Amino acid sequence: MVEGSASSGQLKRKLEELVSYLVRDNVIFDGTVLLTGTCIIPPDDFTLQDGDRVEIEIEGIGVLSNPVQAQVAVATP
């Protein structure tokens, strides 16, 4: 398990700069969300496995939970 917390104050680029890249080549609609990732870095030997779950919680909003599923190879004719 890798756990940690981060704030937007730790981002290398300021919000205004990130938004300027977003609006430069994209139409922005009401409700658009800019996802930045985090500065939480797992150890080098960390690998997600089938059945793992990635969860991100934002206080006052809720939890986003994504299950990890192994890719199934599809045979090509």
Secondary structure in CASP SS format (residue, H / E / C, confidence):
PFRMAT SS
TARGET T0000
AUTHOR 0000-0000-0000
METHOD secondary structure of the structure
MODEL  1
M C 1.00
V C 1.00
E C 1.00
G C 1.00
S C 1.00
A C 1.00
S C 1.00
S H 1.00
G H 1.00
Q H 1.00
L C 1.00
K C 1.00
R C 1.00
K C 1.00
L H 1.00
E H 1.00
E H 1.00
L H 1.00
V H 1.00
S H 1.00
Y H 1.00
L H 1.00
V H 1.00
R H 1.00
D C 1.00
N C 1.00
V C 1.00
I C 1.00
F C 1.00
D C 1.00
G C 1.00
T C 1.00
V C 1.00
L C 1.00
L C 1.00
T C 1.00
G C 1.00
T C 1.00
C C 1.00
I C 1.00
I C 1.00
P C 1.00
P C 1.00
D C 1.00
D C 1.00
F C 1.00
T C 1.00
L C 1.00
Q C 1.00
D C 1.00
G C 1.00
D C 1.00
R E 1.00
V E 1.00
E E 1.00
I E 1.00
E E 1.00
I E 1.00
E C 1.00
G C 1.00
I C 1.00
G E 1.00
V E 1.00
L E 1.00
S E 1.00
N E 1.00
P E 1.00
V C 1.00
Q C 1.00
A C 1.00
Q C 1.00
V C 1.00
A C 1.00
V C 1.00
A C 1.00
T C 1.00
P C 1.00
END
